[in-house]
Amino acid sequence: GDSGSVLVCNGVAVGIQSTMIPHPDYPATFTKIADHVDFIDGVLKIPVE
């Protein structure tokens, strides 16, 4: 599927696709990356800007 696709705004990754139902009445949903930077930084063991 397409889950995990990146939402980019002005060249910056701002979201990761959480769900996607292939139907025009159901929009894709995204998880806001900024809300999870501390977790991502801890897992990657490198600073995330």
N, CA, C and O atoms as a printed pandas DataFrame, in Angstrom:
     atom_number atom_name residue_name chain_id  residue_number  x_coord  y_coord  z_coord
0              1         N          GLY        A               1    0.797   -1.179    0.000
1              2        CA          GLY        A               1    0.000    0.000    0.000
2              3         C          GLY        A               1    0.845    1.250    0.000
3              4         O          GLY        A               1    2.068    1.192   -0.125
4              5         N          ASP        A               2    0.184    2.375    0.141
5              6        CA          ASP        A               2    0.875    3.658    0.131
6              7         C          ASP        A               2    1.150    4.190    1.529
7              8         O          ASP        A               2    1.704    5.280    1.664
8              9         N          SER        A               3    0.781    3.457    2.571
9             10        CA          SER        A               3    1.061    3.939    3.925
10            11         C          SER        A               3    2.554    4.164    4.081
11            12         O          SER        A               3    3.372    3.383    3.596
12            13         N          GLY        A               4    2.888    5.238    4.760
13            14        CA          GLY        A               4    4.287    5.580    4.968
14            15         C          GLY        A               4    4.787    6.623    3.992
15            16         O          GLY        A               4    5.929    7.070    4.102
16            17         N          SER        A               5    3.958    7.024    3.036
17            18        CA          SER        A               5    4.357    8.078    2.109
18            19         C          SER        A               5    4.555    9.377    2.883
19            20         O          SER        A               5    3.936    9.598    3.924
20            21         N          VAL        A               6    5.419   10.220    2.361
21            22        CA          VAL        A               6    5.764   11.464    3.051
22            23         C          VAL        A               6    4.920   12.618    2.513
23            24         O          VAL        A               6    4.709   12.739    1.306
24            25         N          LEU        A               7    4.439   13.465    3.432
25            26        CA          LEU        A               7    3.763   14.706    3.069
26            27         C          LEU        A               7    4.806   15.811    3.172
27            28         O          LEU        A               7    5.372   16.034    4.243
28            29         N          VAL        A               8    5.065   16.507    2.063
29            30        CA          VAL        A               8    6.102   17.539    2.012
30            31         C          VAL        A               8    5.453   18.891    1.774
31            32         O          VAL        A               8    4.564   19.033    0.934
32            33         N          CYS        A               9    5.916   19.886    2.533
33            34        CA          CYS        A               9    5.441   21.256    2.383
34            35         C          CYS        A               9    6.655   22.178    2.298
35            36         O          CYS        A               9    7.458   22.229    3.229
36            37         N          ASN        A              10    6.794   22.896    1.206
37            38        CA          ASN        A              10    7.938   23.802    0.997
38            39         C          ASN        A              10    9.271   23.088    1.183
39            40         O          ASN        A              10   10.201   23.644    1.766
40            41         N          GLY        A              11    9.363   21.854    0.686
41            42        CA          GLY        A              11   10.613   21.099    0.741
42            43         C          GLY        A              11   10.920   20.452    2.076
43            44         O          GLY        A              11   12.006   19.900    2.253
44            45         N          VAL        A              12    9.988   20.507    3.024
45            46        CA          VAL        A              12   10.198   19.942    4.360
46            47         C          VAL        A              12    9.192   18.816    4.596
47            48         O          VAL        A              12    7.994   18.988    4.370
48            49         N          ALA        A              13    9.687   17.664    5.051
49            50        CA          ALA        A              13    8.795   16.553    5.397
50            51         C          ALA        A              13    8.029   16.937    6.659
51            52         O          ALA        A              13    8.638   17.194    7.697
52            53         N          VAL        A              14    6.700   16.977    6.579
53            54        CA          VAL        A              14    5.881   17.390    7.719
54            55         C          VAL        A              14    4.936   16.294    8.199
55            56         O          VAL        A              14    4.373   16.394    9.289
56            57         N          GLY        A              15    4.759   15.241    7.387
57            58        CA          GLY        A              15    3.837   14.175    7.770
58            59         C          GLY        A              15    4.207   12.847    7.152
59            60         O          GLY        A              15    4.859   12.792    6.109
60            61         N          ILE        A              16    3.784   11.773    7.805
61            62        CA          ILE        A              16    3.925   10.409    7.304
62            63         C          ILE        A              16    2.514    9.852    7.174
63            64         O          ILE        A              16    1.716    9.945    8.107
64            65         N          GLN        A              17    2.209    9.280    6.026
65            66        CA          GLN        A              17    0.860    8.760    5.813
66            67         C          GLN        A              17    0.562    7.623    6.777
67            68         O          GLN        A              17    1.313    6.652    6.870
68            69         N          SER        A              18   -0.552    7.764    7.495
69            70        CA          SER        A              18   -0.969    6.775    8.490
70            71         C          SER        A              18   -1.951    5.777    7.899
71            72         O          SER        A              18   -1.813    4.569    8.093
72            73         N          THR        A              19   -2.936    6.282    7.182
73            74        CA          THR        A              19   -3.947    5.415    6.576
74            75         C          THR        A              19   -4.326    5.943    5.207
75            76         O          THR        A              19   -4.165    7.126    4.909
76            77         N          MET        A              20   -4.827    5.047    4.388
77            78        CA          MET        A              20   -5.314    5.444    3.073
78            79         C          MET        A              20   -6.299    4.391    2.607
79            80         O          MET        A              20   -5.941    3.231    2.402
80            81         N          ILE        A              21   -7.546    4.812    2.441
81            82        CA          ILE        A              21   -8.576    3.932    1.906
82            83         C          ILE        A              21   -8.785    4.361    0.454
83            84         O          ILE        A              21   -9.112    5.520    0.201
84            85         N          PRO        A              22   -8.606    3.458   -0.494
85            86        CA          PRO        A              22   -8.710    3.848   -1.907
86            87         C          PRO        A              22  -10.152    4.131   -2.344
87            88         O          PRO        A              22  -10.739    3.401   -3.143
88            89         N          HIS        A              23  -10.696    5.213   -1.792
89            90        CA          HIS        A              23  -12.069    5.606   -2.118
90            91         C          HIS        A              23  -12.132    7.129   -2.042
91            92         O          HIS        A              23  -11.627    7.707   -1.080
92            93         N          PRO        A              24  -12.730    7.789   -3.017
93            94        CA          PRO        A              24  -12.738    9.258   -3.029
94            95         C          PRO        A              24  -13.436    9.909   -1.837
95            96         O          PRO        A              24  -13.191   11.084   -1.563
96            97         N          ASP        A              25  -14.289    9.194   -1.126
97            98        CA          ASP        A              25  -14.981    9.771    0.029
98            99         C          ASP        A              25  -14.182    9.660    1.327
99           100         O          ASP        A              25  -14.608   10.184    2.356
100          101         N          TYR        A              26  -13.032    8.986    1.296
101          102        CA          TYR        A              26  -12.223    8.781    2.498
102          103         C          TYR        A              26  -10.816    9.318    2.260
103          104         O          TYR        A              26  -10.032    8.697    1.542
104          105         N          PRO        A              27  -10.487   10.461    2.853
105          106        CA          PRO        A              27   -9.159   11.043    2.618
106          107         C          PRO        A              27   -8.064   10.268    3.347
107          108         O          PRO        A              27   -8.322    9.573    4.330
108          109         N          ALA        A              28   -6.854   10.401    2.851
109          110        CA          ALA        A              28   -5.696    9.838    3.545
110          111         C          ALA        A              28   -5.491   10.618    4.842
111          112         O          ALA        A              28   -5.846   11.795    4.919
112          113         N          THR        A              29   -4.929    9.981    5.849
113          114        CA          THR        A              29   -4.594   10.668    7.103
114          115         C          THR        A              29   -3.089   10.601    7.307
115          116         O          THR        A              29   -2.430    9.640    6.909
116          117         N          PHE        A              30   -2.563   11.642    7.936
117          118        CA          PHE        A              30   -1.124   11.752    8.137
118          119         C          PHE        A              30   -0.810   11.985    9.610
119          120         O          PHE        A              30   -1.591   12.598   10.337
120          121         N          THR        A              31    0.342   11.486   10.035
121          122        CA          THR        A              31    0.856   11.729   11.380
122          123         C          THR        A              31    1.858   12.872   11.291
123          124         O          THR        A              31    2.754   12.852   10.447
124          125         N          LYS        A              32    1.708   13.869   12.160
125          126        CA          LYS        A              32    2.582   15.044   12.164
126          127         C          LYS        A              32    3.959   14.654   12.703
127          128         O          LYS        A              32    4.083   14.248   13.859
128          129         N          ILE        A              33    4.986   14.776   11.873
129          130        CA          ILE        A              33    6.343   14.385   12.251
130          131         C          ILE        A              33    6.834   15.181   13.453
131          132         O          ILE        A              33    7.468   14.617   14.344
132          133         N          ALA        A              34    6.552   16.482   13.494
133          134        CA          ALA        A              34    7.053   17.345   14.572
134          135         C          ALA        A              34    6.641   16.849   15.955
135          136         O          ALA        A              34    7.362   17.062   16.930
136          137         N          ASP        A              35    5.489   16.190   16.046
137          138        CA          ASP        A              35    5.025   15.685   17.341
138          139         C          ASP        A              35    5.835   14.490   17.836
139          140         O          ASP        A              35    5.691   14.085   18.989
140          141         N          HIS        A              36    6.682   13.921   16.985
141          142        CA          HIS        A              36    7.399   12.695   17.333
142          143         C          HIS        A              36    8.911   12.818   17.170
143          144         O          HIS        A              36    9.611   11.806   17.136
144          145         N          VAL        A              37    9.427   14.046   17.069
145          146        CA          VAL        A              37   10.856   14.260   16.839
146          147         C          VAL        A              37   11.705   13.669   17.964
147          148         O          VAL        A              37   12.748   13.079   17.683
148          149         N          ASP        A              38   11.297   13.806   19.220
149          150        CA          ASP        A              38   12.091   13.250   20.325
150          151         C          ASP        A              38   12.204   11.733   20.207
151          152         O          ASP        A              38   13.281   11.176   20.421
152          153         N          PHE        A              39   11.115   11.064   19.874
153          154        CA          PHE        A              39   11.137    9.614   19.698
154          155         C          PHE        A              39   12.043    9.227   18.526
155          156         O          PHE        A              39   12.866    8.320   18.645
156          157         N          ILE        A              40   11.886    9.920   17.396
157          158        CA          ILE        A              40   12.697    9.625   16.210
158          159         C          ILE        A              40   14.172    9.830   16.517
159          160         O          ILE        A              40   15.004    8.996   16.161
160          161         N          ASP        A              41   14.499   10.929   17.173
161          162        CA          ASP        A              41   15.881   11.228   17.552
162          163         C          ASP        A              41   16.447   10.122   18.433
163          164         O          ASP        A              41   17.587    9.703   18.234
164          165         N          GLY        A              42   15.672    9.642   19.402
165          166        CA          GLY        A              42   16.130    8.586   20.298
166          167         C          GLY        A              42   16.365    7.267   19.588
167          168         O          GLY        A              42   17.304    6.543   19.919
168          169         N          VAL        A              43   15.530    6.949   18.623
169          170        CA          VAL        A              43   15.684    5.698   17.873
170          171         C          VAL        A              43   16.865    5.781   16.910
171          172         O          VAL        A              43   17.641    4.833   16.789
172          173         N          LEU        A              44   16.997    6.913   16.227
173          174        CA          LEU        A              44   18.068    7.060   15.245
174          175         C          LEU        A              44   19.417    7.329   15.884
175          176         O          LEU        A              44   20.456    7.067   15.280
176          177         N          LYS        A              45   19.407    7.848   17.096
177          178        CA          LYS        A              45   20.633    8.213   17.817
178          179         C          LYS        A              45   21.427    9.309   17.107
179          180         O          LYS        A              45   22.640    9.425   17.286
180          181         N          ILE        A              46   20.723   10.117   16.293
181          182        CA          ILE        A              46   21.338   11.275   15.666
182          183         C          ILE        A              46   20.370   12.443   15.804
183          184         O          ILE        A              46   19.157   12.237   15.822
184          185         N          PRO        A              47   20.886   13.667   15.901
185          186        CA          PRO        A              47   19.990   14.818   16.041
186          187         C          PRO        A              47   19.094   14.993   14.818
187          188         O          PRO        A              47   19.539   14.825   13.683
188          189         N          VAL        A              48   17.839   15.330   15.058
189          190        CA          VAL        A              48   16.886   15.602   13.988
190          191         C          VAL        A              48   16.504   17.066   14.075
191          192         O          VAL        A              48   16.144   17.549   15.148
192          193         N          GLU        A              49   16.578   17.780   12.955
193          194        CA          GLU        A              49   16.230   19.205   12.940
194          195         C          GLU        A              49   14.788   19.396   12.562
195          196         O          GLU        A              49   14.312   20.529   12.496
